[in-house]
Amino acid sequence: MRSYRSADRATIEVIDDGCGLSEEQQAKLFQKYEKLNDETSGQGIGLFMVKKLVDVFEGTIHVESELNRGSCFRVELPFAQS
């Protein structure tokens, strides 16, 4: 994980070198109850909730992934206007 800031936003990146995601999986990634790995426990709401929280703060979340190479999740949040 790494983070950095620019003049108007903070960026957080979570990077792994795991199995990666297909384009079909990426399209479903932020949907409620969409569980992509049946071998692990969970309800399939984690990334759905992250997306909702990022939306509340008027930010963005992106994923770049390639099968068998890993993924990079990038959250960008704007700083409050004063």
C-alpha distances in whole Angstrom, upper triangle without the diagonal:
4,7,11,14,17,21,21,17,14,11,7,6,4,6,9,12,14,17,16,18,22,23,25,22,20,23,23,19,20,23,24,25,24,23,22,22,25,24,22,23,22,24,22,21,17,16,20,19,16,18,21,19,17,21,22,21,22,18,17,15,15,14,14,15,18,20,19,17,13,12,9,9,10,11,14,16,19,20,23,27,29
4,7,11,14,17,18,14,11,8,6,5,7,8,12,15,17,20,19,21,24,24,27,24,22,24,25,21,21,25,26,28,26,26,25,25,28,28,25,26,25,27,25,24,20,18,21,21,17,19,21,19,17,21,22,20,21,17,16,15,15,15,15,17,20,22,22,19,16,14,11,11,10,11,12,14,17,18,21,24,27
4,7,10,14,14,11,7,5,4,6,9,11,15,18,20,23,21,23,25,26,28,25,23,25,26,22,22,25,27,28,27,27,26,27,30,30,28,28,27,28,25,24,20,19,21,20,17,18,20,18,15,19,20,17,18,15,15,14,15,15,16,19,22,24,25,21,19,16,13,12,9,9,10,11,14,14,18,21,23
4,7,10,11,9,6,5,7,9,12,14,18,21,23,26,24,25,28,27,30,28,25,27,28,24,24,27,29,31,30,30,29,30,34,34,31,32,30,31,28,27,23,21,24,23,19,20,22,19,17,20,21,17,18,15,15,15,16,17,18,21,24,27,27,24,21,18,15,14,11,11,10,11,12,13,16,19,21
4,7,8,6,4,6,9,11,15,17,21,24,26,29,26,27,30,29,31,29,26,28,29,26,25,28,30,32,31,32,31,33,36,36,34,34,32,32,30,28,25,23,24,23,20,20,22,19,16,19,19,16,16,13,14,15,17,19,20,23,26,29,30,27,24,21,17,16,13,11,9,9,10,10,13,15,17
4,6,5,6,8,12,14,18,20,24,26,29,31,28,29,31,30,32,31,27,29,30,27,26,30,31,34,33,34,33,35,38,39,36,37,35,35,32,30,27,25,26,25,22,21,23,21,18,19,20,17,16,14,15,16,18,20,21,24,27,31,32,28,26,23,19,18,14,13,10,10,9,10,13,14,16
4,6,9,11,15,17,21,23,27,30,32,34,32,32,34,32,35,33,30,31,32,30,28,31,33,36,35,36,36,38,41,42,39,40,37,37,35,32,29,27,28,27,24,23,24,22,19,20,21,17,16,15,16,19,20,23,24,27,31,34,35,32,29,26,23,21,17,16,12,12,9,8,11,12,13
4,7,10,14,17,20,23,27,30,32,33,31,30,32,31,33,31,28,28,30,27,25,29,30,33,33,34,34,36,39,40,38,38,35,35,32,29,27,24,25,24,21,20,21,19,16,17,17,13,13,11,13,16,18,21,23,26,30,33,34,31,29,25,22,20,16,14,10,9,6,6,8,9,12
4,7,10,13,17,19,23,26,28,30,27,27,29,28,30,28,25,26,27,24,22,25,27,30,29,30,30,32,36,36,34,34,31,31,28,26,23,21,22,21,17,17,18,16,13,14,15,11,11,9,11,13,15,18,20,23,27,30,31,28,25,22,18,16,12,10,7,5,4,5,9,11,14
4,7,10,14,16,20,23,25,27,25,25,28,27,29,27,23,25,26,23,21,24,26,28,28,28,28,30,33,34,31,31,29,29,26,24,21,19,21,19,16,16,17,15,12,14,15,12,12,9,11,12,14,16,18,21,25,28,29,26,23,20,16,14,10,8,6,5,6,7,11,13,16
4,7,10,13,17,20,22,24,21,22,24,23,26,24,20,22,23,20,19,22,24,26,25,26,25,27,30,31,28,29,27,27,24,22,19,17,19,18,14,14,17,15,12,14,16,13,13,10,10,10,11,13,15,18,21,24,25,22,19,16,12,10,7,6,4,6,9,11,14,17,20
4,7,10,13,17,19,21,19,20,22,22,24,22,19,21,21,18,17,21,22,24,23,23,23,24,27,27,25,25,24,24,22,20,17,15,17,16,13,14,16,14,12,15,16,14,15,11,11,9,11,12,14,16,20,22,23,20,17,14,10,8,6,5,7,9,12,13,17,20,22
4,6,10,13,15,18,15,17,19,20,22,19,17,19,20,16,17,20,22,23,22,22,21,22,25,25,23,24,22,23,21,20,16,14,17,17,13,14,17,16,14,17,19,17,17,13,12,10,10,10,11,13,16,19,19,16,13,10,7,6,4,6,9,12,15,17,20,23,26
4,7,11,12,15,13,14,18,19,21,18,15,18,19,15,16,19,21,22,20,19,18,19,22,22,19,21,20,21,18,18,14,13,16,16,13,14,18,16,15,18,20,19,19,16,14,11,11,10,11,12,15,17,17,14,11,8,6,5,7,9,12,14,18,20,23,26,29
4,7,9,12,11,13,16,17,20,17,15,19,19,16,17,21,22,23,21,20,18,18,22,21,19,21,21,22,20,20,17,15,18,19,16,17,21,20,18,21,23,22,22,19,16,13,12,10,9,10,12,14,14,11,8,6,4,6,9,12,15,18,21,23,26,29,32
4,6,9,8,11,15,17,19,16,15,19,19,16,18,21,23,22,20,18,16,16,19,18,17,19,19,21,19,20,17,16,19,20,18,19,22,22,21,24,26,25,25,22,19,16,14,11,11,10,11,12,11,9,5,5,7,9,12,15,18,21,25,27,30,33,36
4,7,7,11,14,17,19,17,16,20,20,18,20,23,25,24,22,20,17,16,19,18,18,21,21,23,21,22,20,18,22,23,21,22,26,25,24,27,29,29,29,25,22,19,17,13,12,10,10,10,8,6,4,7,9,12,15,18,21,24,28,30,33,36,39
4,6,9,12,15,17,14,14,18,18,16,19,21,23,22,19,17,14,13,16,15,14,17,18,20,18,20,18,17,20,22,20,21,25,25,24,27,29,29,29,26,23,19,17,14,13,10,10,9,7,6,5,7,10,13,16,19,23,26,29,32,35,38,41
4,7,10,13,14,12,13,16,16,15,18,20,22,21,18,15,12,11,14,13,14,17,18,20,18,20,19,17,20,23,21,22,25,26,25,27,30,30,30,27,24,20,18,14,13,9,8,6,4,6,5,8,12,14,18,21,24,27,31,34,36,39,43
4,7,10,12,9,10,13,14,12,15,18,20,19,16,14,11,12,15,15,16,18,19,20,17,19,17,15,18,21,19,19,23,24,22,24,27,27,27,24,20,17,14,10,9,5,5,4,5,6,4,5,9,11,15,18,21,24,28,31,34,36,40
4,7,8,6,6,10,10,9,13,15,17,17,13,12,9,11,14,15,16,18,18,18,15,17,16,14,16,19,18,17,21,22,21,23,26,26,26,23,19,16,13,9,9,6,6,5,8,9,8,7,10,12,15,18,21,24,27,31,33,36,39
4,5,5,6,9,10,10,14,15,18,18,14,14,11,13,16,17,18,21,20,20,17,19,19,16,18,21,20,19,23,25,23,24,28,28,27,24,21,17,14,11,10,7,7,6,10,11,10,10,13,14,17,20,23,26,29,33,35,37,41
4,5,5,6,9,10,13,14,18,18,14,15,12,15,18,20,21,23,22,21,18,19,19,16,17,21,20,18,21,23,22,22,26,27,25,22,19,16,13,10,10,8,8,9,13,13,13,12,14,14,17,19,22,25,28,31,33,36,39
4,5,5,7,9,12,12,16,16,12,13,10,14,16,19,19,21,20,19,16,18,18,16,16,20,20,18,21,23,22,22,26,27,26,24,20,17,15,13,13,11,11,11,15,16,15,14,16,16,19,21,23,26,29,33,35,37,41
4,5,5,6,10,10,13,13,9,10,7,10,13,16,16,18,17,16,13,15,15,13,14,17,17,16,19,21,20,21,24,25,24,22,19,16,13,11,12,10,11,10,13,15,13,12,14,14,17,19,22,24,28,31,33,36,39
4,5,5,8,10,13,14,11,12,10,13,16,18,18,19,18,17,14,15,14,11,12,16,15,13,17,19,17,18,21,22,21,19,15,12,10,8,9,8,10,11,14,14,12,10,12,11,14,15,18,21,24,28,30,32,36
4,6,8,9,12,14,10,12,11,15,18,20,20,21,19,18,14,15,15,12,12,16,16,13,16,19,18,17,21,22,21,19,15,13,11,10,11,11,13,14,18,18,16,14,15,14,16,17,19,22,25,28,30,32,36
4,6,6,9,10,7,9,9,12,15,18,17,18,16,14,11,12,13,10,10,14,14,12,15,18,17,17,20,22,21,19,16,14,13,12,14,13,15,15,18,19,17,15,16,14,17,17,20,22,25,29,30,33,36
4,6,9,10,7,8,8,11,14,17,16,16,14,13,9,10,10,7,8,11,11,10,13,15,15,15,18,20,19,17,14,11,10,9,12,11,14,14,17,17,15,12,13,11,14,14,17,20,23,26,28,31,34
4,7,9,8,10,11,14,16,19,17,17,14,13,9,8,8,5,5,8,8,7,9,12,12,12,15,16,16,15,12,10,10,10,14,14,17,18,21,20,17,15,15,12,13,13,16,17,20,24,25,28,31
4,6,6,9,11,14,16,19,18,17,14,12,8,8,10,8,6,9,11,9,10,14,14,14,16,19,18,17,15,13,14,14,17,17,20,20,23,23,20,18,18,16,17,17,19,21,23,27,28,30,34
4,5,9,11,14,15,18,17,15,12,9,6,5,8,8,5,8,11,10,10,13,15,15,17,19,19,19,17,16,17,17,20,20,22,23,25,25,22,20,20,18,19,19,21,22,25,28,28,31,34
4,6,9,12,12,15,14,12,9,6,4,5,9,10,8,10,13,13,14,16,18,18,20,22,23,22,21,18,19,18,21,21,23,22,24,25,22,20,21,19,21,21,24,25,28,31,32,34,37
4,6,9,10,14,13,13,10,8,5,7,10,9,9,12,14,13,15,17,18,19,21,23,23,22,20,17,17,16,18,17,19,18,21,22,19,18,19,17,20,20,23,24,28,31,32,35,38
4,6,7,10,9,9,8,7,4,8,10,10,10,13,15,15,17,19,20,21,23,25,25,24,21,18,18,16,18,17,18,17,19,20,18,17,18,17,20,21,24,26,29,32,34,37,40
4,7,9,9,11,10,10,8,11,12,11,13,16,16,16,19,21,21,22,25,26,26,24,22,18,17,15,16,14,15,13,15,17,15,14,16,16,19,20,24,26,30,33,34,37,41
4,5,6,9,9,11,9,13,13,13,15,18,18,19,21,23,23,25,27,29,29,27,24,21,20,17,18,15,16,14,15,17,15,15,17,17,21,22,26,28,32,35,37,40,43
4,6,7,9,10,10,14,15,16,17,19,20,21,23,25,26,27,30,31,32,30,27,24,23,21,22,19,20,17,18,20,18,19,21,21,24,26,29,31,35,38,39,43,46
4,7,10,12,12,16,16,17,19,21,22,23,25,27,28,29,31,33,33,31,29,25,24,22,23,20,20,17,17,19,18,19,21,21,25,26,30,32,36,38,40,44,47
4,7,10,10,13,13,15,17,18,19,21,23,24,25,27,29,30,31,29,27,23,23,21,22,20,20,18,18,20,18,18,20,20,23,24,28,30,33,36,38,41,44
4,7,9,12,12,14,16,17,18,20,22,22,24,26,27,29,30,28,27,24,24,22,24,22,23,22,22,23,20,20,22,21,24,24,28,29,33,35,37,40,43
4,6,8,8,11,13,13,15,17,18,19,21,23,24,26,27,25,24,21,22,20,23,21,23,22,23,24,21,20,21,19,22,22,26,27,30,32,34,37,40
4,6,8,11,11,12,14,16,16,18,20,21,22,24,26,24,23,20,21,20,23,22,24,23,24,25,22,21,22,20,22,22,25,26,30,32,33,36,39
4,6,8,8,10,12,13,14,16,17,18,20,22,23,22,20,17,18,17,19,19,21,20,22,22,19,18,19,17,19,19,22,24,27,29,31,34,37
4,6,5,6,9,10,10,12,14,15,17,19,20,19,18,15,17,16,20,20,22,22,24,24,21,19,19,16,18,17,20,21,24,26,27,31,34
4,5,5,6,9,10,11,12,14,16,17,19,17,16,13,15,15,18,18,21,21,22,22,19,16,16,13,15,14,18,18,22,24,25,29,32
4,5,5,6,9,10,10,12,14,15,16,14,13,10,11,11,14,15,18,19,21,20,17,14,13,10,12,12,15,16,20,22,24,27,30
4,6,5,6,9,10,11,13,15,15,14,13,11,13,13,17,18,21,21,24,23,20,17,17,13,15,13,16,17,20,23,24,27,30
4,5,5,6,9,10,11,13,14,14,13,12,14,15,19,20,23,24,26,25,22,19,18,14,15,13,16,15,19,21,21,25,27
4,5,5,6,9,10,11,12,11,10,9,11,13,16,18,21,23,24,23,20,16,15,11,11,9,12,12,16,18,19,22,25
4,5,5,6,9,10,10,9,8,7,10,12,15,17,21,22,24,23,20,17,15,11,11,9,11,12,15,18,19,22,25
4,6,5,6,9,10,10,10,10,13,15,19,21,24,26,28,27,24,20,19,15,15,12,13,13,15,18,18,21,24
4,5,5,7,9,9,10,10,14,16,20,22,25,27,29,28,24,21,19,15,14,11,12,10,13,15,15,19,21
4,5,5,6,5,6,7,11,14,17,20,23,26,28,26,22,19,16,13,11,8,8,7,10,13,14,17,20
4,5,5,6,7,9,12,15,19,21,25,27,30,28,25,21,19,15,14,10,10,9,11,14,14,17,20
4,5,8,10,12,16,19,22,25,28,31,33,31,28,24,22,18,16,13,12,10,11,13,13,15,18
4,5,9,11,15,18,22,24,28,31,33,31,27,24,21,17,15,11,10,7,8,9,9,12,15
4,7,10,14,17,20,23,27,30,32,30,27,23,20,17,14,11,9,7,7,10,10,12,16
4,7,10,14,17,20,24,26,29,26,23,20,17,13,10,7,5,4,6,10,11,14,17
4,7,10,13,17,20,23,25,23,20,16,14,11,8,6,5,7,9,13,15,17,21
4,7,10,13,17,20,22,20,17,13,10,7,6,4,6,9,12,15,18,20,24
4,7,10,14,16,19,17,14,10,8,6,5,7,9,12,15,18,21,23,27
4,6,10,13,15,13,10,7,6,5,6,9,12,15,18,21,24,27,30
4,7,10,13,11,9,6,5,7,8,12,14,18,21,24,27,29,33
4,7,9,7,6,4,6,8,11,15,17,21,24,27,30,33,36
4,6,5,6,7,9,12,15,18,21,25,28,31,34,36,40
4,5,7,9,12,15,18,21,24,27,31,34,37,39,43
4,6,9,13,16,19,23,26,29,32,35,38,41,44
4,7,10,14,17,20,23,27,30,32,36,38,42
4,7,10,13,17,20,23,27,29,33,35,38
4,7,10,13,16,20,23,26,29,32,35
4,6,10,13,16,20,22,25,28,31
4,7,10,13,17,20,22,25,29
4,7,10,13,16,19,22,25
4,7,10,13,16,19,22
4,7,10,13,15,19
4,7,9,12,15
4,6,9,12
4,6,9
4,6
4
